[in-house]
Amino acid sequence: MQNRRTQRSGQWHVVSESGQSTAVGRCPIIIGRGPGSTLQVADAMMSRKHALVFVRQGRLYLCDAGSANGTRVNGIRVFERRRLMCGDVFELGTHRFSVIYVASTGGHCCAYRSVASSEVDLSQSLVA
């Protein structure tokens, strides 16, 4: 696996349980059930604007947007902005999302946990 500190050229992605990958670019992505969400999820346990995911200086962050049911990263509830690392899993409502970094050559930076299980899915890992 590539060292997290050597991630220079590529893009962060949020991957849903269904396998939908959303790239996080210059603009933050809003995850929620509301119509204004970048990543809209039909989940009664999720707020209209539940959380924001954004990149600052090449690092990925998650921020709860004042949701009613909270946000968890790797099973731990977070109340403030939280830096995300490749392989992290975060939960919003009843949905889980994983974080990957796709290198410019197309490979993933790390083995990441499938959001459907707690095991590391090495078959999804490509070293750039």
Number of C-alpha atoms within 10 A of each C-alpha: 11 13 8 12 6 8 17 11 11 16 19 25 22 22 19 21 14 11 13 12 16 15 15 17 14 9 9 16 20 23 23 27 21 17 11 12 17 16 18 16 19 13 14 11 17 25 22 22 21 24 22 19 22 20 19 11 5 13 12 20 16 23 18 24 20 14 18 13 15 19 24 18 19 15 11 10 14 16 14 12 13 14 16 22 17 22 21 19 24 23 19 23 21 10 17 19 25 26 25 26 26 22 18 13 10 13 15 24 24 24 19 23 22 23 24 14 9 11 10 14 15 12 8 13 17 16 14 14
